[in-house]
Amino acid sequence: MKETQLLTCISCPVGCRMTVEIEDGQVTSITGNACKRGEVYARQESIKPLRMVTAVAPVQGSAVPVSLKTESPIPKDKIADCMAEINSLNLRLPILLGDVLKENVAGTGVNLVATRTLV
């Protein structure tokens, strides 16, 4: 099955409009990119889009929530599962910047880490 996707590259400020041809789950053609970064972005975004997840979660004993993020991008289709796990966290003080708050979030192999210190 042949598919065509139109993408706007976000790898640099130019914002190239690219056309990506996909056949049998493989990228067969990329046009419109002005640099190699656009090609890399188009291949990744067309076949297996990844996203960083950032959020906040309540902490027992603190009026301020802790901000957190995934250590690296996770598959876009796992974001809802990741958020559900964030919502079920039972966090307690103290939390230090960089602490792993949840290992292997949503079965992705990626950890959730604190992006601030709360003591």
Secondary structure as a PSIPRED ss2 file (coil, helix, strand):
# PSIPRED VFORMAT (PSIPRED V4.0)

   1 M C   1.000  0.000  0.000
   2 K E   0.000  0.000  1.000
   3 E E   0.000  0.000  1.000
   4 T E   0.000  0.000  1.000
   5 Q E   0.000  0.000  1.000
   6 L E   0.000  0.000  1.000
   7 L E   0.000  0.000  1.000
   8 T E   0.000  0.000  1.000
   9 C C   1.000  0.000  0.000
  10 I C   1.000  0.000  0.000
  11 S C   1.000  0.000  0.000
  12 C C   1.000  0.000  0.000
  13 P C   1.000  0.000  0.000
  14 V C   1.000  0.000  0.000
  15 G C   1.000  0.000  0.000
  16 C C   1.000  0.000  0.000
  17 R E   0.000  0.000  1.000
  18 M E   0.000  0.000  1.000
  19 T E   0.000  0.000  1.000
  20 V E   0.000  0.000  1.000
  21 E E   0.000  0.000  1.000
  22 I E   0.000  0.000  1.000
  23 E E   0.000  0.000  1.000
  24 D C   1.000  0.000  0.000
  25 G C   1.000  0.000  0.000
  26 Q E   0.000  0.000  1.000
  27 V E   0.000  0.000  1.000
  28 T E   0.000  0.000  1.000
  29 S E   0.000  0.000  1.000
  30 I E   0.000  0.000  1.000
  31 T E   0.000  0.000  1.000
  32 G C   1.000  0.000  0.000
  33 N C   1.000  0.000  0.000
  34 A C   1.000  0.000  0.000
  35 C C   1.000  0.000  0.000
  36 K H   0.000  1.000  0.000
  37 R H   0.000  1.000  0.000
  38 G H   0.000  1.000  0.000
  39 E H   0.000  1.000  0.000
  40 V H   0.000  1.000  0.000
  41 Y H   0.000  1.000  0.000
  42 A H   0.000  1.000  0.000
  43 R H   0.000  1.000  0.000
  44 Q H   0.000  1.000  0.000
  45 E H   0.000  1.000  0.000
  46 S H   0.000  1.000  0.000
  47 I H   0.000  1.000  0.000
  48 K C   1.000  0.000  0.000
  49 P C   1.000  0.000  0.000
  50 L E   0.000  0.000  1.000
  51 R E   0.000  0.000  1.000
  52 M C   1.000  0.000  0.000
  53 V C   1.000  0.000  0.000
  54 T E   0.000  0.000  1.000
  55 A E   0.000  0.000  1.000
  56 V E   0.000  0.000  1.000
  57 A E   0.000  0.000  1.000
  58 P C   1.000  0.000  0.000
  59 V E   0.000  0.000  1.000
  60 Q E   0.000  0.000  1.000
  61 G C   1.000  0.000  0.000
  62 S C   1.000  0.000  0.000
  63 A C   1.000  0.000  0.000
  64 V C   1.000  0.000  0.000
  65 P C   1.000  0.000  0.000
  66 V E   0.000  0.000  1.000
  67 S E   0.000  0.000  1.000
  68 L E   0.000  0.000  1.000
  69 K E   0.000  0.000  1.000
  70 T E   0.000  0.000  1.000
  71 E C   1.000  0.000  0.000
  72 S C   1.000  0.000  0.000
  73 P C   1.000  0.000  0.000
  74 I E   0.000  0.000  1.000
  75 P E   0.000  0.000  1.000
  76 K H   0.000  1.000  0.000
  77 D H   0.000  1.000  0.000
  78 K H   0.000  1.000  0.000
  79 I H   0.000  1.000  0.000
  80 A H   0.000  1.000  0.000
  81 D H   0.000  1.000  0.000
  82 C H   0.000  1.000  0.000
  83 M H   0.000  1.000  0.000
  84 A H   0.000  1.000  0.000
  85 E H   0.000  1.000  0.000
  86 I H   0.000  1.000  0.000
  87 N H   0.000  1.000  0.000
  88 S C   1.000  0.000  0.000
  89 L C   1.000  0.000  0.000
  90 N C   1.000  0.000  0.000
  91 L E   0.000  0.000  1.000
  92 R E   0.000  0.000  1.000
  93 L C   1.000  0.000  0.000
  94 P C   1.000  0.000  0.000
  95 I E   0.000  0.000  1.000
  96 L C   1.000  0.000  0.000
  97 L C   1.000  0.000  0.000
  98 G C   1.000  0.000  0.000
  99 D C   1.000  0.000  0.000
 100 V E   0.000  0.000  1.000
 101 L E   0.000  0.000  1.000
 102 K E   0.000  0.000  1.000
 103 E C   1.000  0.000  0.000
 104 N C   1.000  0.000  0.000
 105 V H   0.000  1.000  0.000
 106 A H   0.000  1.000  0.000
 107 G H   0.000  1.000  0.000
 108 T C   1.000  0.000  0.000
 109 G C   1.000  0.000  0.000
 110 V C   1.000  0.000  0.000
 111 N C   1.000  0.000  0.000
 112 L E   0.000  0.000  1.000
 113 V E   0.000  0.000  1.000
 114 A E   0.000  0.000  1.000
 115 T C   1.000  0.000  0.000
 116 R C   1.000  0.000  0.000
 117 T C   1.000  0.000  0.000
 118 L E   0.000  0.000  1.000
 119 V C   1.000  0.000  0.000
